[in-house]
């Protein structure tokens, strides 16, 4: 007898909550610190192993995710988190590495050999050219103005299919140390729901 699949638990999140301090005791896209200068912390750029909860979630839901996009994935550094998502999802999913910065030709060729599709795109200006089952938009929002964040969320909404997932992460300070907070939202007809991980 097959194992019963566990139902995803969620709670409704309003658009206003995305920019407040009400979701999970932290604002999803309005961290408690202002934009900082590059190089201040080692975590300014994305790195391998940065999103373990996201990777676990992608493995568990891989059958539902055929198209995945990783926005702001540091293509110039080899898109390490996108490669981890590719491994978590398997070969049956299309995986897009999305960034506003261009990479060197050798890096592009290497990433394409590893199964990624590279896409130069600014999410604050327009929706993605593909409809996605899941999009990661993590920490890149720290580098955006609040108006750009709002436009980015609207464009991500337009780029996601109903039932699609938005994987996010913010960094905030606990004392003097930065702490990563990963979360997952699901798009519904009425708005986003927070997935209880």
N, CA, C and O atoms as a DFTB+ gen file, in Angstrom:
788 C
 N C O
     1  1       0.844      -1.187       0.000
     2  2       0.000       0.000       0.000
     3  2       0.891       1.254       0.000
     4  3       1.804       1.352       0.820
     5  1       0.639       2.225      -0.916
     6  2       1.492       3.418      -0.971
     7  2       1.319       4.300       0.266
     8  3       0.252       4.359       0.878
     9  1       2.409       4.979       0.604
    10  2       2.351       5.896       1.747
    11  2       1.459       7.077       1.424
    12  3       1.515       7.595       0.309
    13  1       0.633       7.520       2.369
    14  2      -0.181       8.707       2.103
    15  2       0.719       9.941       2.074
    16  3       1.628      10.079       2.894
    17  1       0.457      10.831       1.124
    18  2       1.258      12.051       1.046
    19  2       0.789      13.027       2.107
    20  3      -0.406      13.171       2.364
    21  1       1.754      13.692       2.715
    22  2       1.433      14.640       3.774
    23  2       0.919      15.930       3.166
    24  3       1.537      16.470       2.249
    25  1      -0.180      16.424       3.652
    26  2      -0.758      17.662       3.155
    27  2       0.075      18.849       3.637
    28  3       0.507      18.893       4.789
    29  1       0.289      19.796       2.748
    30  2       1.049      20.990       3.105
    31  2       0.178      21.889       3.965
    32  3      -0.939      22.234       3.581
    33  1       0.692      22.269       5.131
    34  2      -0.028      23.177       6.017
    35  2       0.332      24.618       5.650
    36  3       1.498      24.940       5.423
    37  1      -0.686      25.475       5.597
    38  2      -0.450      26.870       5.208
    39  2      -1.295      27.808       6.061
    40  3      -2.209      27.383       6.768
    41  1      -0.968      29.092       5.978
    42  2      -1.812      30.136       6.543
    43  2      -1.757      31.331       5.601
    44  3      -0.704      31.619       5.031
    45  1      -2.867      32.023       5.431
    46  2      -2.970      33.135       4.496
    47  2      -2.088      34.299       4.937
    48  3      -2.045      34.642       6.118
    49  1      -1.389      34.904       3.982
    50  2      -0.528      36.063       4.225
    51  2      -1.004      37.188       3.318
    52  3      -1.106      37.003       2.105
    53  1      -1.294      38.343       3.885
    54  2      -1.720      39.478       3.070
    55  2      -0.503      40.141       2.428
    56  3       0.625      39.990       2.897
    57  1      -0.754      40.874       1.352
    58  2       0.320      41.599       0.665
    59  2       0.985      42.574       1.631
    60  3       2.199      42.775       1.583
    61  1       0.188      43.177       2.506
    62  2       0.738      44.129       3.473
    63  2       1.693      43.445       4.444
    64  3       2.690      44.035       4.861
    65  1       1.386      42.196       4.804
    66  2       2.254      41.471       5.732
    67  2       3.636      41.210       5.149
    68  3       4.615      41.093       5.886
    69  1       3.713      41.120       3.823
    70  2       5.010      40.881       3.201
    71  2       6.009      41.981       3.544
    72  3       7.218      41.752       3.524
    73  1       5.507      43.174       3.856
    74  2       6.379      44.308       4.134
    75  2       6.244      44.796       5.570
    76  3       6.545      45.951       5.870
    77  1       5.790      43.916       6.453
    78  2       5.635      44.284       7.859
    79  2       6.482      43.349       8.707
    80  3       7.237      42.531       8.181
    81  1       6.355      43.472      10.003
    82  2       7.060      42.569      10.917
    83  2       6.090      41.571      11.538
    84  3       6.262      41.193      12.697
    85  1       5.075      41.136      10.797
    86  2       4.046      40.279      11.368
    87  2       4.184      38.806      11.007
    88  3       3.629      37.959      11.707
    89  1       4.901      38.471       9.946
    90  2       4.980      37.081       9.506
    91  2       6.177      36.414      10.161
    92  3       7.318      36.834       9.961
    93  1       5.915      35.374      10.943
    94  2       6.995      34.642      11.588
    95  2       7.863      35.513      12.473
    96  3       9.048      35.229      12.644
    97  1       7.303      36.559      13.033
    98  2       7.968      37.531      13.910
    99  2       8.998      38.388      13.179
   100  3       9.637      39.240      13.797
   101  1       9.168      38.178      11.887
   102  2      10.082      38.992      11.078
   103  2       9.344      39.402       9.818
   104  3       8.510      38.646       9.320
   105  1       9.628      40.567       9.302
   106  2       9.050      40.957       8.018
   107  2       9.691      40.148       6.913
   108  3      10.913      40.005       6.876
   109  1       8.887      39.620       6.016
   110  2       9.446      38.773       4.967
   111  2      10.365      39.543       4.030
   112  3      11.419      39.035       3.646
   113  1       9.990      40.739       3.663
   114  2      10.817      41.492       2.733
   115  2      11.119      42.882       3.241
   116  3      11.319      43.807       2.454
   117  1      11.153      43.032       4.527
   118  2      11.548      44.323       5.092
   119  2      12.399      44.040       6.314
   120  3      11.944      44.211       7.445
   121  1      13.660      43.600       6.088
   122  2      14.494      43.186       7.195
   123  2      14.753      44.322       8.170
   124  3      14.545      45.494       7.858
   125  1      15.214      43.946       9.366
   126  2      15.389      44.917      10.433
   127  2      16.633      45.780      10.258
   128  3      16.918      46.624      11.107
   129  1      17.368      45.585       9.187
   130  2      18.515      46.446       8.928
   131  2      18.387      47.039       7.530
   132  3      17.688      46.501       6.671
   133  1      19.067      48.141       7.323
   134  2      19.022      48.814       6.013
   135  2      19.999      48.142       5.055
   136  3      20.801      47.297       5.453
   137  1      19.917      48.531       3.795
   138  2      20.836      47.998       2.805
   139  2      22.267      48.256       3.253
   140  3      22.582      49.323       3.780
   141  1      23.111      47.289       3.043
   142  2      24.490      47.442       3.491
   143  2      25.444      47.434       2.304
   144  3      25.067      47.099       1.181
   145  1      26.673      47.807       2.578
   146  2      27.679      47.856       1.524
   147  2      28.201      46.451       1.223
   148  3      28.308      45.631       2.135
   149  1      28.531      46.156      -0.049
   150  2      29.090      44.848      -0.378
   151  2      30.371      44.592       0.411
   152  3      31.157      45.508       0.655
   153  1      30.568      43.349       0.801
   154  2      31.787      42.965       1.483
   155  2      31.735      43.103       3.000
   156  3      32.691      42.731       3.681
   157  1      30.647      43.628       3.539
   158  2      30.553      43.820       4.979
   159  2      30.482      42.489       5.716
   160  3      31.072      42.335       6.786
   161  1      29.757      41.522       5.142
   162  2      29.694      40.174       5.703
   163  2      29.966      39.177       4.582
   164  3      29.732      39.470       3.409
   165  1      30.459      38.007       4.947
   166  2      30.724      36.982       3.947
   167  2      29.469      36.501       3.252
   168  3      29.543      35.928       2.165
   169  1      28.321      36.727       3.862
   170  2      27.069      36.230       3.287
   171  2      26.422      37.243       2.345
   172  3      25.264      37.073       1.964
   173  1      27.149      38.294       1.965
   174  2      26.580      39.263       1.036
   175  2      26.217      38.611      -0.294
   176  3      25.257      39.021      -0.947
   177  1      26.977      37.603      -0.694
   178  2      26.706      36.895      -1.931
   179  2      26.234      35.489      -1.606
   180  3      26.544      34.936      -0.551
   181  1      25.494      34.937      -2.517
   182  2      24.966      33.602      -2.316
   183  2      26.093      32.576      -2.312
   184  3      27.105      32.764      -2.986
   185  1      25.927      31.500      -1.562
   186  2      26.969      30.485      -1.455
   187  2      26.343      29.105      -1.308
   188  3      25.178      28.970      -0.934
   189  1      27.136      28.087      -1.609
   190  2      26.675      26.704      -1.514
   191  2      26.246      26.394      -0.086
   192  3      26.897      26.821       0.867
   193  1      25.153      25.654       0.064
   194  2      24.654      25.258       1.374
   195  2      23.907      26.348       2.120
   196  3      23.610      26.193       3.304
   197  1      23.599      27.448       1.444
   198  2      22.973      28.582       2.128
   199  2      21.500      28.334       2.467
   200  3      21.007      28.852       3.468
   201  1      20.795      27.551       1.650
   202  2      19.358      27.373       1.836
   203  2      18.998      25.900       2.043
   204  3      18.366      25.309       1.167
   205  1      19.373      25.291       3.160
   206  2      19.079      23.861       3.363
   207  2      17.589      23.557       3.448
   208  3      17.151      22.516       2.957
   209  1      16.788      24.446       4.065
   210  2      15.341      24.196       4.161
   211  2      14.696      24.248       2.776
   212  3      13.803      23.456       2.475
   213  1      15.147      25.177       1.938
   214  2      14.617      25.242       0.578
   215  2      14.933      23.954      -0.179
   216  3      14.069      23.403      -0.862
   217  1      16.171      23.475      -0.058
   218  2      16.553      22.265      -0.779
   219  2      15.745      21.062      -0.309
   220  3      15.341      20.233      -1.125
   221  1      15.505      20.957       0.990
   222  2      14.659      19.869       1.502
   223  2      13.240      19.988       0.942
   224  3      12.640      18.992       0.539
   225  1      12.711      21.213       0.919
   226  2      11.370      21.437       0.389
   227  2      11.303      21.062      -1.092
   228  3      10.338      20.432      -1.525
   229  1      12.314      21.442      -1.868
   230  2      12.338      21.113      -3.296
   231  2      12.382      19.601      -3.514
   232  3      11.718      19.088      -4.414
   233  1      13.151      18.893      -2.708
   234  2      13.212      17.426      -2.820
   235  2      11.849      16.797      -2.540
   236  3      11.423      15.881      -3.244
   237  1      11.169      17.296      -1.507
   238  2       9.876      16.725      -1.121
   239  2       8.774      17.027      -2.131
   240  3       7.838      16.241      -2.280
   241  1       8.879      18.157      -2.826
   242  2       7.818      18.564      -3.756
   243  2       8.251      18.485      -5.217
   244  3       7.603      19.071      -6.084
   245  1       9.328      17.774      -5.497
   246  2       9.895      17.759      -6.856
   247  2       8.898      17.337      -7.925
   248  3       8.994      17.796      -9.063
   249  1       7.945      16.478      -7.590
   250  2       6.951      16.056      -8.572
   251  2       6.006      17.172      -8.999
   252  3       5.403      17.091     -10.070
   253  1       5.865      18.215      -8.178
   254  2       4.973      19.329      -8.484
   255  2       5.680      20.484      -9.184
   256  3       5.026      21.412      -9.659
   257  1       7.018      20.435      -9.251
   258  2       7.787      21.573      -9.778
   259  2       8.462      21.172     -11.084
   260  3       9.442      20.427     -11.092
   261  1       7.919      21.681     -12.183
   262  2       8.485      21.420     -13.514
   263  2       9.351      22.579     -14.002
   264  3      10.273      22.378     -14.792
   265  1       9.054      23.803     -13.528
   266  2       9.828      24.981     -13.929
   267  2      10.195      25.761     -12.657
   268  3       9.319      26.175     -11.897
   269  1      11.501      25.951     -12.442
   270  2      12.012      26.649     -11.254
   271  2      12.947      27.764     -11.706
   272  3      13.769      27.572     -12.602
   273  1      12.813      28.934     -11.080
   274  2      13.709      30.063     -11.351
   275  2      14.314      30.556     -10.047
   276  3      13.618      30.697      -9.041
   277  1      15.614      30.815     -10.074
   278  2      16.356      31.322      -8.915
   279  2      16.788      32.745      -9.250
   280  3      17.731      32.947     -10.015
   281  1      16.098      33.734      -8.676
   282  2      16.339      35.145      -9.001
   283  2      17.450      35.693      -8.122
   284  3      17.439      35.521      -6.903
   285  1      18.416      36.361      -8.762
   286  2      19.545      36.928      -8.029
   287  2      20.485      35.852      -7.532
   288  3      20.918      35.885      -6.381
   289  1      20.807      34.891      -8.397
   290  2      21.518      33.676      -7.989
   291  2      23.031      33.772      -8.113
   292  3      23.722      32.768      -7.943
   293  1      23.560      34.949      -8.404
   294  2      25.011      35.147      -8.534
   295  2      25.600      34.275      -9.639
   296  3      26.449      33.418      -9.394
   297  1      25.135      34.512     -10.844
   298  2      25.661      33.782     -12.000
   299  2      27.171      33.977     -12.115
   300  3      27.893      33.048     -12.477
   301  1      27.645      35.179     -11.809
   302  2      29.088      35.453     -11.923
   303  2      29.913      34.566     -10.995
   304  3      31.098      34.346     -11.244
   305  1      29.299      34.055      -9.928
   306  2      29.996      33.161      -8.995
   307  2      29.684      31.684      -9.268
   308  3      30.059      30.813      -8.483
   309  1      29.003      31.409     -10.372
   310  2      28.685      30.030     -10.724
   311  2      27.338      29.539     -10.244
   312  3      27.081      28.335     -10.267
   313  1      26.463      30.445      -9.807
   314  2      25.090      30.119      -9.390
   315  2      25.033      28.901      -8.464
   316  3      24.339      27.933      -8.775
   317  1      25.754      28.925      -7.323
   318  2      25.827      27.725      -6.470
   319  2      24.485      27.258      -5.918
   320  3      24.248      26.052      -5.843
   321  1      23.605      28.171      -5.532
   322  2      22.312      27.744      -4.973
   323  2      21.395      27.192      -6.059
   324  3      20.562      26.326      -5.790
   325  1      21.545      27.688      -7.277
   326  2      20.741      27.182      -8.385
   327  2      21.159      25.759      -8.740
   328  3      20.316      24.922      -9.063
   329  1      22.449      25.487      -8.682
   330  2      22.941      24.126      -8.930
   331  2      22.419      23.157      -7.863
   332  3      22.081      22.014      -8.169
   333  1      22.357      23.619      -6.615
   334  2      21.795      22.777      -5.551
   335  2      20.309      22.514      -5.798
   336  3      19.822      21.407      -5.569
   337  1      19.595      23.537      -6.265
   338  2      18.174      23.357      -6.597
   339  2      18.023      22.366      -7.747
   340  3      17.115      21.535      -7.733
   341  1      18.903      22.448      -8.739
   342  2      18.887      21.505      -9.868
   343  2      19.039      20.080      -9.341
   344  3      18.312      19.182      -9.766
   345  1      19.974      19.868      -8.424
   346  2      20.186      18.528      -7.854
   347  2      18.978      18.074      -7.040
   348  3      18.601      16.903      -7.090
   349  1      18.369      18.994      -6.291
   350  2      17.201      18.650      -5.468
   351  2      15.997      18.287      -6.332
   352  3      15.226      17.395      -5.980
   353  1      15.834      18.973      -7.461
   354  2      14.660      18.773      -8.316
   355  2      14.820      17.606      -9.280
   356  3      13.822      17.026      -9.707
   357  1      16.034      17.253      -9.626
   358  2      16.249      16.187     -10.593
   359  2      16.210      16.717     -12.018
   360  3      16.022      17.912     -12.249
   361  1      16.388      15.814     -12.962
   362  2      16.545      16.200     -14.370
   363  2      15.236      16.473     -15.095
   364  3      15.259      16.936     -16.235
   365  1      14.099      16.201     -14.470
   366  2      12.812      16.398     -15.145
   367  2      12.295      17.827     -15.052
   368  3      11.247      18.139     -15.616
   369  1      13.007      18.695     -14.354
   370  2      12.577      20.089     -14.189
   371  2      13.484      21.027     -14.968
   372  3      14.694      20.816     -15.059
   373  1      12.874      22.073     -15.532
   374  2      13.654      23.151     -16.157
   375  2      14.069      24.113     -15.046
   376  3      13.229      24.570     -14.271
   377  1      15.358      24.419     -14.970
   378  2      15.875      25.285     -13.913
   379  2      16.544      26.498     -14.549
   380  3      17.472      26.371     -15.348
   381  1      16.045      27.690     -14.171
   382  2      16.556      28.954     -14.698
   383  2      17.383      29.671     -13.640
   384  3      16.941      29.843     -12.504
   385  1      18.585      30.087     -14.022
   386  2      19.437      30.927     -13.183
   387  2      19.230      32.360     -13.670
   388  3      19.639      32.711     -14.777
   389  1      18.592      33.187     -12.837
   390  2      18.178      34.534     -13.242
   391  2      19.013      35.565     -12.488
   392  3      19.098      35.534     -11.261
   393  1      19.627      36.477     -13.240
   394  2      20.425      37.527     -12.612
   395  2      20.516      38.717     -13.562
   396  3      20.380      38.572     -14.777
   397  1      20.746      39.885     -12.992
   398  2      20.920      41.080     -13.823
   399  2      22.356      41.194     -14.315
   400  3      22.621      41.908     -15.282
   401  1      23.290      40.499     -13.661
   402  2      24.705      40.570     -14.040
   403  2      25.051      39.436     -14.998
   404  3      24.590      38.304     -14.846
   405  1      25.866      39.769     -15.977
   406  2      26.321      38.783     -16.956
   407  2      27.550      38.055     -16.428
   408  3      28.344      38.631     -15.685
   409  1      27.706      36.808     -16.806
   410  2      28.877      36.016     -16.437
   411  2      29.810      35.890     -17.634
   412  3      29.417      36.152     -18.771
   413  1      31.045      35.487     -17.367
   414  2      31.997      35.223     -18.441
   415  2      31.514      34.027     -19.252
   416  3      30.774      33.178     -18.755
   417  1      31.944      33.979     -20.501
   418  2      31.507      32.937     -21.427
   419  2      31.803      31.534     -20.898
   420  3      30.984      30.628     -21.051
   421  1      32.980      31.349     -20.273
   422  2      33.339      30.024     -19.745
   423  2      32.366      29.602     -18.644
   424  3      31.966      28.440     -18.582
   425  1      31.986      30.542     -17.777
   426  2      31.049      30.245     -16.688
   427  2      29.693      29.882     -17.271
   428  3      29.066      28.919     -16.830
   429  1      29.234      30.646     -18.261
   430  2      27.944      30.358     -18.907
   431  2      27.929      28.944     -19.488
   432  3      26.987      28.185     -19.260
   433  1      28.976      28.596     -20.239
   434  2      29.034      27.272     -20.870
   435  2      29.033      26.167     -19.825
   436  3      28.368      25.145     -19.993
   437  1      29.781      26.374     -18.743
   438  2      29.842      25.378     -17.675
   439  2      28.474      25.174     -17.028
   440  3      28.061      24.039     -16.791
   441  1      27.766      26.280     -16.740
   442  2      26.443      26.180     -16.108
   443  2      25.425      25.525     -17.038
   444  3      24.576      24.751     -16.594
   445  1      25.515      25.839     -18.328
   446  2      24.596      25.212     -19.284
   447  2      24.850      23.711     -19.393
   448  3      23.908      22.934     -19.546
   449  1      26.128      23.293     -19.314
   450  2      26.456      21.861     -19.328
   451  2      25.863      21.153     -18.109
   452  3      25.519      19.973     -18.174
   453  1      25.747      21.883     -17.002
   454  2      25.213      21.307     -15.766
   455  2      23.692      21.354     -15.700
   456  3      23.104      21.005     -14.677
   457  1      23.051      21.785     -16.788
   458  2      21.591      21.708     -16.867
   459  2      20.837      22.964     -16.500
   460  3      19.621      22.916     -16.313
   461  1      21.524      24.091     -16.391
   462  2      20.843      25.353     -16.080
   463  2      20.594      26.141     -17.357
   464  3      21.370      26.066     -18.310
   465  1      19.513      26.889     -17.363
   466  2      19.242      27.851     -18.418
   467  2      19.481      29.231     -17.825
   468  3      18.856      29.596     -16.829
   469  1      20.382      30.003     -18.430
   470  2      20.719      31.323     -17.903
   471  2      19.771      32.367     -18.484
   472  3      19.422      32.335     -19.664
   473  1      19.370      33.283     -17.626
   474  2      18.419      34.310     -18.038
   475  2      18.815      35.642     -17.417
   476  3      18.765      35.804     -16.198
   477  1      19.209      36.598     -18.262
   478  2      19.483      37.953     -17.787
   479  2      18.166      38.700     -17.682
   480  3      17.490      38.923     -18.687
   481  1      17.796      39.092     -16.452
   482  2      16.477      39.690     -16.265
   483  2      16.441      40.492     -14.974
   484  3      17.043      40.099     -13.975
   485  1      15.730      41.623     -14.998
   486  2      15.505      42.439     -13.797
   487  2      14.042      42.279     -13.397
   488  3      13.149      42.821     -14.050
   489  1      13.802      41.532     -12.319
   490  2      12.434      41.213     -11.898
   491  2      11.670      42.449     -11.455
   492  3      10.440      42.434     -11.459
   493  1      12.355      43.517     -11.073
   494  2      11.669      44.749     -10.666
   495  2      11.086      45.473     -11.873
   496  3      10.247      46.359     -11.711
   497  1      11.516      45.112     -13.078
   498  2      11.042      45.794     -14.290
   499  2       9.950      45.040     -15.038
   500  3       9.103      45.655     -15.685
   501  1       9.965      43.709     -14.954
   502  2       8.974      42.930     -15.714
   503  2       8.878      41.515     -15.170
   504  3       9.820      41.025     -14.548
   505  1       7.736      40.845     -15.399
   506  2       7.627      39.433     -15.023
   507  2       8.624      38.590     -15.823
   508  3       9.128      39.030     -16.856
   509  1       8.898      37.401     -15.347
   510  2       9.773      36.485     -16.070
   511  2       9.121      36.077     -17.384
   512  3       7.894      36.058     -17.478
   513  1       9.913      35.751     -18.399
   514  2       9.333      35.327     -19.685
   515  2       8.792      33.895     -19.668
   516  3       8.261      33.428     -20.676
   517  1       8.919      33.194     -18.543
   518  2       8.389      31.833     -18.402
   519  2       7.477      31.772     -17.184
   520  3       7.704      32.475     -16.199
   521  1       6.447      30.935     -17.248
   522  2       5.591      30.678     -16.091
   523  2       6.259      29.609     -15.237
   524  3       6.707      28.586     -15.757
   525  1       6.325      29.839     -13.942
   526  2       7.072      28.965     -13.037
   527  2       6.172      28.264     -12.032
   528  3       5.117      28.769     -11.649
   529  1       6.622      27.085     -11.618
   530  2       5.977      26.358     -10.524
   531  2       6.605      26.752      -9.191
   532  3       5.982      26.601      -8.140
   533  1       7.839      27.256      -9.234
   534  2       8.521      27.726      -8.025
   535  2       9.559      28.770      -8.412
   536  3      10.227      28.656      -9.440
   537  1       9.678      29.787      -7.570
   538  2      10.657      30.859      -7.760
   539  2      11.340      31.105      -6.428
   540  3      10.687      31.192      -5.388
   541  1      12.671      31.219      -6.469
   542  2      13.379      31.647      -5.259
   543  2      13.758      33.117      -5.433
   544  3      14.340      33.510      -6.444
   545  1      13.415      33.913      -4.426
   546  2      13.745      35.336      -4.373
   547  2      14.250      35.574      -2.957
   548  3      13.490      35.992      -2.084
   549  1      15.518      35.312      -2.733
   550  2      16.062      35.277      -1.376
   551  2      17.214      36.260      -1.219
   552  3      18.196      36.206      -1.959
   553  1      17.086      37.132      -0.274
   554  2      18.102      38.097       0.121
   555  2      18.428      39.145      -0.923
   556  3      18.937      40.208      -0.567
   557  1      18.161      38.899      -2.193
   558  2      18.418      39.926      -3.204
   559  2      17.559      41.160      -2.938
   560  3      17.906      42.269      -3.345
   561  1      16.441      40.958      -2.256
   562  2      15.574      42.098      -1.930
   563  2      16.250      43.081      -0.988
   564  3      15.866      44.249      -0.936
   565  1      17.265      42.620      -0.232
   566  2      18.002      43.528       0.656
   567  2      18.689      44.647      -0.113
   568  3      18.970      45.710       0.442
   569  1      18.956      44.407      -1.381
   570  2      19.689      45.374      -2.205
   571  2      18.752      46.263      -3.007
   572  3      19.206      47.093      -3.794
   573  1      17.460      46.098      -2.815
   574  2      16.477      46.862      -3.583
   575  2      15.840      47.943      -2.718
   576  3      15.787      47.835      -1.493
   577  1      15.365      48.976      -3.380
   578  2      14.556      49.972      -2.666
   579  2      13.205      49.322      -2.367
   580  3      12.865      48.295      -2.953
   581  1      12.442      49.918      -1.459
   582  2      11.145      49.330      -1.115
   583  2      10.205      49.336      -2.320
   584  3       9.436      48.392      -2.499
   585  1      10.252      50.378      -3.146
   586  2       9.375      50.405      -4.322
   587  2       9.773      49.310      -5.321
   588  3       8.904      48.697      -5.941
   589  1      11.086      49.059      -5.481
   590  2      11.526      47.965      -6.356
   591  2      11.110      46.608      -5.798
   592  3      10.745      45.712      -6.558
   593  1      11.163      46.449      -4.464
   594  2      10.717      45.197      -3.852
   595  2       9.251      44.944      -4.158
   596  3       8.862      43.830      -4.508
   597  1       8.443      45.987      -4.024
   598  2       7.010      45.829      -4.292
   599  2       6.761      45.456      -5.742
   600  3       5.956      44.571      -6.032
   601  1       7.457      46.135      -6.662
   602  2       7.311      45.786      -8.095
   603  2       7.781      44.357      -8.346
   604  3       7.165      43.623      -9.119
   605  1       8.880      43.962      -7.686
   606  2       9.404      42.603      -7.865
   607  2       8.378      41.564      -7.400
   608  3       8.171      40.555      -8.073
   609  1       7.737      41.808      -6.254
   610  2       6.736      40.856      -5.744
   611  2       5.548      40.759      -6.704
   612  3       5.037      39.667      -6.951
   613  1       5.112      41.888      -7.239
   614  2       4.007      41.870      -8.206
   615  2       4.418      41.083      -9.452
   616  3       3.629      40.295      -9.974
   617  1       5.644      41.292      -9.928
   618  2       6.106      40.572     -11.115
   619  2       6.335      39.088     -10.847
   620  3       6.123      38.254     -11.727
   621  1       6.764      38.763      -9.637
   622  2       6.881      37.349      -9.263
   623  2       5.492      36.709      -9.223
   624  3       5.301      35.587      -9.691
   625  1       4.525      37.438      -8.658
   626  2       3.140      36.949      -8.626
   627  2       2.668      36.606     -10.046
   628  3       2.069      35.555     -10.272
   629  1       2.944      37.498     -10.991
   630  2       2.531      37.274     -12.386
   631  2       3.294      36.114     -13.024
   632  3       2.787      35.479     -13.949
   633  1       4.497      35.831     -12.544
   634  2       5.341      34.785     -13.129
   635  2       5.042      33.401     -12.570
   636  3       5.446      32.397     -13.155
   637  1       4.331      33.338     -11.429
   638  2       4.013      32.059     -10.796
   639  2       2.660      31.527     -11.244
   640  3       1.706      32.288     -11.406
   641  1       2.585      30.232     -11.442
   642  2       1.296      29.590     -11.669
   643  2       0.534      29.522     -10.351
   644  3       1.137      29.570      -9.279
   645  1      -0.797      29.410     -10.429
   646  2      -1.591      29.177      -9.216
   647  2      -1.122      27.863      -8.592
   648  3      -0.981      26.853      -9.281
   649  1      -0.885      27.890      -7.300
   650  2      -0.337      26.725      -6.604
   651  2       1.177      26.695      -6.589
   652  3       1.782      25.819      -5.971
   653  1       1.802      27.670      -7.283
   654  2       3.260      27.745      -7.323
   655  2       3.832      28.286      -6.025
   656  3       3.123      28.892      -5.221
   657  1       5.120      28.060      -5.831
   658  2       5.781      28.398      -4.575
   659  2       6.786      29.532      -4.748
   660  3       7.521      29.590      -5.734
   661  1       6.800      30.424      -3.775
   662  2       7.810      31.473      -3.676
   663  2       8.702      31.117      -2.497
   664  3       8.246      31.096      -1.355
   665  1       9.971      30.839      -2.769
   666  2      10.941      30.506      -1.728
   667  2      11.719      31.773      -1.416
   668  3      12.341      32.365      -2.298
   669  1      11.682      32.175      -0.179
   670  2      12.342      33.412       0.206
   671  2      13.231      33.235       1.413
   672  3      13.200      32.214       2.099
   673  1      14.018      34.256       1.649
   674  2      14.890      34.252       2.805
   675  2      15.292      35.689       3.097
   676  3      15.547      36.476       2.185
   677  1      15.344      36.009       4.350
   678  2      15.878      37.306       4.751
   679  2      16.952      37.070       5.792
   680  3      17.011      36.017       6.426
   681  1      17.783      38.054       5.951
   682  2      18.812      38.014       6.967
   683  2      18.508      39.130       7.942
   684  3      18.195      40.249       7.533
   685  1      18.596      38.841       9.210
   686  2      18.386      39.870      10.223
   687  2      19.413      39.662      11.317
   688  3      20.072      38.624      11.376
   689  1      19.543      40.644      12.171
   690  2      20.549      40.556      13.225
   691  2      19.948      40.056      14.528
   692  3      18.875      40.490      14.945
   693  1      20.668      39.129      15.164
   694  2      20.357      38.696      16.506
   695  2      21.621      39.013      17.302
   696  3      22.598      38.264      17.274
   697  1      21.581      40.129      18.003
   698  2      22.808      40.651      18.605
   699  2      23.672      41.215      17.493
   700  3      23.233      42.088      16.745
   701  1      24.888      40.725      17.381
   702  2      25.780      41.211      16.329
   703  2      25.900      40.231      15.174
   704  3      26.555      40.529      14.175
   705  1      25.269      39.054      15.300
   706  2      25.391      38.030      14.258
   707  2      24.193      38.044      13.305
   708  3      23.047      38.121      13.747
   709  1      24.459      37.970      11.992
   710  2      23.348      37.843      11.056
   711  2      22.754      36.433      11.104
   712  3      23.489      35.451      11.207
   713  1      21.436      36.337      11.029
   714  2      20.717      35.060      11.078
   715  2      19.872      34.950       9.825
   716  3      19.228      35.916       9.416
   717  1      19.873      33.783       9.218
   718  2      19.095      33.526       8.004
   719  2      17.723      32.981       8.388
   720  3      17.627      32.090       9.232
   721  1      16.666      33.503       7.780
   722  2      15.307      33.013       8.015
   723  2      14.719      32.613       6.666
   724  3      14.413      33.477       5.844
   725  1      14.558      31.303       6.429
   726  2      13.995      30.803       5.179
   727  2      12.491      30.609       5.345
   728  3      12.014      30.249       6.421
   729  1      11.758      30.851       4.270
   730  2      10.316      30.646       4.299
   731  2       9.844      30.264       2.909
   732  3      10.560      30.457       1.926
   733  1       8.635      29.721       2.830
   734  2       8.014      29.346       1.561
   735  2       6.589      29.873       1.564
   736  3       5.859      29.705       2.541
   737  1       6.194      30.513       0.466
   738  2       4.819      30.961       0.263
   739  2       4.234      30.208      -0.924
   740  3       4.958      29.810      -1.836
   741  1       2.923      30.016      -0.906
   742  2       2.243      29.385      -2.036
   743  2       1.225      30.355      -2.602
   744  3       0.474      30.984      -1.857
   745  1       1.202      30.475      -3.923
   746  2       0.241      31.360      -4.586
   747  2      -1.114      30.679      -4.674
   748  3      -1.219      29.533      -5.111
   749  1      -2.154      31.396      -4.254
   750  2      -3.524      30.916      -4.399
   751  2      -4.307      31.966      -5.186
   752  3      -3.768      33.015      -5.539
   753  1      -5.559      31.683      -5.454
   754  2      -6.411      32.666      -6.141
   755  2      -6.542      33.952      -5.334
   756  3      -6.673      35.040      -5.896
   757  1      -6.506      33.813      -3.987
   758  2      -6.751      34.975      -3.109
   759  2      -5.489      35.703      -2.705
   760  3      -5.562      36.856      -2.280
   761  1      -4.328      35.070      -2.822
   762  2      -3.093      35.714      -2.381
   763  2      -2.051      34.653      -2.032
   764  3      -2.154      33.499      -2.447
   765  1      -1.056      35.066      -1.270
   766  2      -0.027      34.126      -0.832
   767  2      -0.428      33.484       0.490
   768  3      -1.032      34.122       1.352
   769  1      -0.079      32.209       0.630
   770  2      -0.193      31.502       1.896
   771  2       1.210      31.125       2.337
   772  3       2.033      30.719       1.517
   773  1       1.485      31.256       3.627
   774  2       2.766      30.818       4.155
   775  2       2.703      29.315       4.383
   776  3       1.783      28.820       5.035
   777  1       3.678      28.589       3.848
   778  2       3.774      27.143       4.052
   779  2       4.481      26.925       5.381
   780  3       5.553      27.481       5.619
   781  1       3.887      26.124       6.234
   782  2       4.478      25.839       7.534
   783  2       5.519      24.741       7.324
   784  3       5.174      23.586       7.073
   785  1       6.781      25.107       7.426
   786  2       7.869      24.147       7.185
   787  2       8.154      23.325       8.438
   788  3       9.037      22.468       8.427
